[in-house]
Amino acid sequence: MRVYNFAAGPSTLPLPVLEEAKKDLLDYQNTGMSIMEMSHRGKAFMAVNDEANALLRELMNIPDDYSVLFVQGGASQQFAAVPLNLLQKGKADYILTGNFANKAYEEGLKYGDMAVCASSKEDNYTYIPDMKNIKVRSDIDYVHFTYNNTIYGSRFTELPNTKETLVTDMSSCILSEVVDVKKFGLIYAGAQKNIAPAGLTIVIVKKDLIGKQMAICPTMLNYAIQDKNDSLYNTPPCWPMYIAMLVFRYLKKMGGVPAMQKINEEKAKMLYDFIDNSKLYKNNVNKKDRSLMNVPFVCPTEELNAKFVAEATANGLVSLKGHRLVGGMRASIYNAMPVEGVKALIDFMKKFEMENK
Ligand SMILES: *Cc1c(COP(=O)(O)O)cnc(C)c1O
């Protein structure tokens, strides 16, 4: 039996995609083998690479002067790849809104003169700092921020008000809401949250920013080389790219990102409204900054949190334990989580509240 899986990542995938992959597993398009077993330079896989690239461009409305790269190493690798490729003046500013934002900043410190231009650390990352009046240093190469904070459950609803190049980590929200790619110099995302299995990382970068990498930039992290080789400089993550292609086809069929955004807003509203109206559960994030994808909540005691997670699991609602930095519970409700899954969670939460008043 399939469960409703609220894992933060790797996370649930759309059932029709898994069924399609299962069908293809022993014999992909009459090749007599699976996509996992064939050359990445053969005709069948090259078509996957091209279609995945074209579909992502279509879904996100990515302009022609941007490159779309499929690489490995996870979003964490991009914490280094970004400064190694983009630093010209040697300076960048970082907005600290959570654990991954911090990690990106700390990795960046190895390569340049990095500064924190805004932070919500003093309030345990329960809000997004004011972006209208943000002050960044002059002569910087970029401003980095984490669009959706997977662990703390917050997201940016407004971009930093600056003319500097914007770089953002969209690992846990890519394709969940409409974004105007033109406003960014670079967007990166690990695929294992809202797209595909672990192993694939997506980089969307404005072409005029690449080819100016630092001399020490490893070949594998060099965006210009990945771009010139259509992400096939070496063996790419073939299987996650194939699943990504299926997910992109599925999203297109569902009506694209605007349709997903509508469903995601509906799912998040149902869950937050329920939490806000309950006496047992609490979400501590500033209302306007709440994530559409990751919804943390707590009960009043550790005992109740543990009981909640155990009983939810027994009821087919799994991976609800919160991140150790926040505690309590976290429901990750990515694109692939159906409305019915969120309804089932709310029904369970109601029942648990009744039984534990
Ligand atoms: C999960 C996550 C990461 C880390 O991703 P890896 O692919 O495991 O390196 C980075 N940033 C955000 C926002 C994430 O959610």
PDBQT file of the ligand as one rigid body, heavy atoms in Angstrom, charges set to zero:
ROOT
HETATM    1  C1  LIG A 401      17.940  20.094   0.988  1.00  0.00    +0.000 C 
HETATM    2  C2  LIG A 401      18.436  21.447   0.725  1.00  0.00    +0.000 A 
HETATM    3  C3  LIG A 401      19.782  21.700   0.452  1.00  0.00    +0.000 A 
HETATM    4  C4  LIG A 401      20.822  20.599   0.455  1.00  0.00    +0.000 C 
HETATM    5  O1  LIG A 401      20.649  19.847  -0.684  1.00  0.00    +0.000 OA
HETATM    6  P1  LIG A 401      21.651  18.694  -1.112  1.00  0.00    +0.000 P 
HETATM    7  O2  LIG A 401      21.191  18.390  -2.497  1.00  0.00    +0.000 OA
HETATM    8  O3  LIG A 401      21.454  17.575  -0.136  1.00  0.00    +0.000 OA
HETATM    9  O4  LIG A 401      23.029  19.232  -1.061  1.00  0.00    +0.000 OA
HETATM   10  C5  LIG A 401      20.162  22.984   0.182  1.00  0.00    +0.000 A 
HETATM   11  N1  LIG A 401      19.278  23.990   0.193  1.00  0.00    +0.000 NA
HETATM   12  C6  LIG A 401      17.974  23.796   0.458  1.00  0.00    +0.000 A 
HETATM   13  C7  LIG A 401      17.041  24.958   0.435  1.00  0.00    +0.000 C 
HETATM   14  C8  LIG A 401      17.518  22.519   0.723  1.00  0.00    +0.000 A 
HETATM   15  O5  LIG A 401      16.220  22.322   1.000  1.00  0.00    +0.000 OA
ENDROOT
TORSDOF 0
